[in-house]
């Protein structure tokens, strides 16, 4: 392997450009490199990309005798066995995350299973260059699998690779007895939000007899669970027309009656407040509102406004499930936002549960930033 020498050791699994002392002239972007510390002692093996601000993404601290085929096969087997044997996934759902980035030791890869379709979402050049190997190894576990590649434009630009658009396709999945039609070739992330599975199931506990508002509902996940759980009335609000149409279709597939509203969440909530509409359960699951340091303050303000509007339409004793998938927003700050938003709406909030992504989305102990999804369950007075 080509070599890279560190100027200073990272606290976690990523080394930034300023931490690099030098690199082998033969090293190319996306290579797996042998890493040495500043004294020349072996430090591990990592994906190397001098184009990226994060120049090294550690694979292992054991570089001696490193064999890529054996390494990725072992990591993949471990990840799949965890889902099958420990979590029991595959019995209650045929849609779940097979590989979760650094949480499973795959820097820059998320792999989601939707029945016979496996979506590989790439965040790094190094992992993108391993696509063929990853597919071949997955075929050994899922012989009938068909693969789709995804990557955000931001990742492709920053890392220096290109993913060709996938051919349009749809499939039907089962999750806790509810059917969803998923379009893994399009839409947000990999076409569905597997990370909210346990939170969707928990919503059923608080749904019976309540009027429910699912805001930023995407394809109707929380709303369908609420209706299945006995909600009196359910409205799903989503700005994306195609996602809203798919929510209607998902309701029909499950023979459930919900209201789908294609509208922007902010003016819709303001209008409901002005009309004195009140709900017993409100779910806020917006898309990532903070994507960069530069956008932190604006995103924080959006979270504040959205939660204030949600508190204003809750009935006395009503429940708010509010979520943030912004990894840059710490738990403490998210709680502070909710507290201030409740006060601005003239309500008191009693937080009775904190939750996050499902267990098929583990995060590495040395990379706490991987705990990106935050969910607060509040009762209001």
N, C-alpha and C positions, 0 to 999 in steps of 0.2 A: 504493500500500500504506500501511497505518497505520505509524507509526513507534514505535520503542523506543530509548531512550538508555541506554547502559551507564554504570555508576559505575566498574566495573573490568572489564578484559577477561579472559575465561576462558582457561585454559591449553589447553583442548581444545574440543570442539564443543558443550559445554553450559554455559549460564550460569544460576546459581542466583538465587533471589529477592533475596538480599542484594547481588547484583552489579548490580541494575537501579536506575538513577537516576530514570527516569520513562517514561511511555508515553502515546501518543496516546489521548485520551478515546474516540475512535471504535474503538480496537482491541478485538476480542472474542476470547474463548478459542478457540484453534484457528486463528486467522488466520495468514497468512504476513505478517510484518512486515519493514519496512526497518529495519536496526539501525545505530545510530551510536555512535561511541565518546564518551568524556567530553568531548572537545574539539569534538564535532559533526561529525567526519569520517566518511564512509561506512565501515561495518564489514562489512556483508553482509546476507543475508536469512535469516530463521529462522521456525520455528513458535513462536507466542507463546501461552502459557497461564498467566495469573496465578494460577490455582487450584493449579497444580502447584509443588512445591518447585523443580523444574527448569523455570524460567520460559521460557527460550529454548533451542531446539534448532536449531543452525545447519544450514542447507541449503547455503549457498555464501558465500564472502567477496566475491562480485561481485554487488552488488544493482542496479547501474545497468542499466536496460532489462530487468529480470527478467521473464521470461515463463514462467508456471507450466507451461503445456502443453509448450512446447519443452524446458524444464528436465527435467521428469519423463520425457519421451519419450527424451531423450538418456541420462539415467542408467539407465533401464530397458534400452535397447538395449545399453549398455555392459556391464551385469550379465549379460544373456543371452548376449551374444557371448563373454564370458569363460568361461561354463560350456560353451558349445558348441564354440568353436574352440580355446581354450587348454586346458581341462580334458578335453575330449572326452566330457563327460557326455551321456547319451542313447544311447550305444552299449552301455555295460556296465550301465547302470541307467536305469530310467524313473522313479526317485524320487530327487530331489535338491533342494537349496535354490536357488531362483532369485534371491532377494533376501535379503541378510543385514544388515538394520539399518544401523548407521553404517559397517560395513565396505564397503557398496555405496553409501553416501551417502543412505540412506533412514531418517532417525531415527524409530524407532518402528514399523518394519514388517519382518516376516519372511514370505516367500512360499515355500511348499514345493510342489513338483510331484509328484503321484502319478498318473502316466499322464495322463488327460484331466481330472483334478481338481486344481485349484490352491487351496491353503488360504492365506488371508491372515490372519496373526495380527497384531493391532494392540496397540501399547504406549502410543501417544500419541493425544490428541484430534486434533491437527493432521493426522496421517497417516490417521486414521479418516475425517476429512472429505474426504480425497482418494480414498476407496475407489472411487467411480464412475469417476474418471479412470484410476486404476491398472488396473481391470478392462478398461476400453475399450482401453487401450494394450496390455495383455497379450493381448487378443483378436486384435490385429493379428499377434502372433507365434504364438499358439496358438488358431486359429479354433474348435476343438472344445471349448475349455476350459469347465468348469463350476466355479463359485467357491463356496467356503465361508469364512465369516468366523469367526474365533476371537479371544478376548481373555480374559485372566485376570480374575477378579473384582477383584483388587487393582488392576490397571491401570485398569479401568473406574471404580472408586471414586476413585482418586487423580487421574485425568485428567478425569473428568466426561463419560463417554459410555457408551452401552449397546449391546451386541451381542446381537441376538436369537438364541436357540439354533438351531443348524442341524438340519435334518431328518436322522434317522439314515441313514447310508449306508456301504457298504463297497466297497472296490475291491481288486484284486490287482495287486501290483507285482513287478518282477524286479530283483534286485540281485546282480550277479556270479554269475548262474546259479541263484540261490536265490529261490524264490517266497515272498512274504509277503502275507497278507490284512491290509489296513489299514483302520481305521475313522477317517477324517479328521474326522468330525463329533463324535468323543468321545475319551476317553483323555487322556493327557498330551501337552503341547505341541500339535503338529498331528496327533497320532495315530501317529507313528513317529519314531524318532531317526535322521534322516539323517546327523547329525554323526559317528556312530560307524562309518560305512561302511568306511573304511580300517582302523580298528582291528579290526573284525569280520573283515575279510579276513586281517589279520596273525595273528589267533588260529589260523588254519588251519595256520600254520607249526609251531606247538608242540603240535598236537593228536594226531598219530598215536600210537596205542597208549596214550594217557593216559586216566586217569579224570578227568573234567572236572566242575566245579561252577560253574554260572552263577548268581550271587546277585544279586537284584533284576533278574531276567531280562526283565521286561516281557513282550513277545510272543515271546520265545525267540531273539532275534537272535544273540547270541554262541554260545548252545548249539547252534543249527542249523549255524552255520559250523564249530564244533568237530567235530560229528558228520560233516559233509560232508568235513572234513579228515582223517578217519580215527580219531577218538577211540574208545576202547574202550567207554566208558560216559559218558553225559551226564545230569546232573540240573539242571533249571531251577527255581530257587526264587523265587517271586513271591507277594506278599501279596494283590494285586488279583485277585479270582476271575475276572473277565471277561478280564483280560490272560492269566492262566494258561490259561484255556480256549482262547484264541486261539493260544497257544503250541502247545498240543496239535494244534489244527487245522493250524497252519503245518507242524508235523512230518509230519502225514498228507499234506498237499499235496505235500511233497517226498519222500514215502516214506522218511522217516527215523524211527528209533526213539529217543525220548528219554524221560526220566522228568520229569514235571511235578509240582512240589510247591507247594501253596498254603499258605504259612506265612510268618510274620515272620522276617526274616533273622537277627536277634539270637538268639532262643531256638533256632532251627534250628541255627545254627553251634555254639552251646554244646552242644547235644545230640549233634551229630556229633563234637565234640571229646571229650565224655564217653564216647562209644561207640568211641573210637579209630579212627574212619573217617579215611582219608587219601586225598588227591587229588593228581594230578600237575599239574593246572592249575586255578586258581581265578580267576574273574572277579568283581570287585566293581564294579558300576555303579549306585550308589544314586541316587535322585532328589535334588534340591537339598536339602542338609541345613543350609545357611546361607543364609537369605533376607533377613536384615536385620542391622544392627549390634547390635541388642539380642539377637538369637539367635546371635551369633557363638560365644560360649564353649560353649553347649550343643551347637551343631552341630559344633564342633571336637571335642568329647568323643565325639560319636557316630561321627565319622570314626575317632577313635583306637580306640574299642572294636571297631568293625566290622573294622578292619584287624588288630587283635590277634587276634580270633577267627579270621580267615582264615589268618593265619600259623600258628596252632595246628593247623590241619587239613591243612597241606601236607606231603607226603612229602619226604624228603631230596632236594634237587636239583629240587624242584617249582617251578613258575612262578606268580607272582601278577600279574595285570593289575588294578591298582586305579585307579579313576577318581573324579574330582570335577567336577561341573558347577556348583559354587558360584563365581561370578565374584568374590565378596568374599574368597575364600581364595587368597592368593598362592602361586605355585609353591614358593617357599622354605619356606613354612609347611607346605604339603602334604608336601614331602619330609621335613620334621622330624617330622610326624605319623607317617609311614610308618617312619622310623628308630626312633622311640620305641616304636611298636606292635610292631615286630619284636623289640626288646630285651625288652619286657614278656612276649612269648611265648617268650622264650628262643631266638630264632632270629637268624641273621645274614642280612641282605638285601643282595644284589648288584644294584644298579640298572643294567640294561644298555640301556634304551631309554626315551626320553621322547617322548610324542606328544600330539596334541590333536585338535581337530575337523578334518574333511576340508577340502580347499581351497575347497569351495563355501561355506565359512563364514569368509571373510576378516575380519580386524579392521583398523581404521584405525590408522595409525601414531601419530596424536595421540589415540587412545583405547585404550590398552593393556588397559583393563578388559574390552574385547571378547574377549580371549583367555580365555574362561570355562572351556573344557573342558581338563582336565589328566589325563593318563594316564601312570602309571609302570609299567614292566615290570620285575619283580624275580625273581631266582632266589634260593632260600633254602637255607640250610645248617643 
